[in-house]
Amino acid sequence: GAVVSQHPSWVICKSGTSVKIECRSLDFQATTMFWYRQFPKQSLMLMATSNEGSKATYEQGVEKDKFLINHASLTLSTLTVTSAHPEDSSFYICSALRSGLGYTFGSGTRLTVV
Amino acid sequence: ELKVEQNPLFLSMQEGKNYTIYCNYSTTSDRLYWYRQDPGKSLESLFVLLSNGAVKQEGRLMASLDTKARLSTLHITAAVHDLSATYFCAVDWGAAGNKLTFGGGTRVLVKP
């Protein structure tokens, strides 16, 4: 149980375009999901906490207008990287917290901006 | 601000020998997690440690938590090549709402 599906697993986009990443909880309802970014050979950094039906909470230094988060249902959160630039290239990972089971992570999305 | 420090950052292991990874954190928390990450992949949950003195074991891996010392260890017994990966500890900010802060990771390479 506690499966989180993330899509796409990888995406290449042109500089200036926007990219949407989806994170779905498949067998449970997730009122809160989390979005992380991981640069090569580095640790995971929390970008924002996504709350169903309300605005996301962004970590300090994360541009909320650039990284749009929508959590419109109890099973889906989306992260849209707007006007992507090469420095946004990274590995993006979502997770959801299930009571008593801890955090479950999506499979990650490798974003390359060219 | 919570800080989570892992050491060493890199560990070259010989098969059959024992090793320990350390995870120190800077503020009170009673929820600590260990994860494994293979190259290009997401995180695989290894252990959840919920109380002082907690010890959990799975195969060649054993994790423990000392909340008074703010220290967790991940012990590897008789290392094998399949254990090559990056290992992360992460601490949950329970008081501030659920929020994981990760250590810097320990890259493990097990050589034959």
Interface residues (C-beta under 8 A of the other chain):
Chain A: Q6 T32 F34 K41 Q42 S43 L44 M45 L46 T49 I93 S95 L97 G102 Y103 T104 F105 G106 S107 G108 R110
Chain B: Y33 Y35 G40 K41 S42 L43 S45 V48 F88 A90 G97 N98 K99 L100 T101 F102 G103 G104 G105 R107
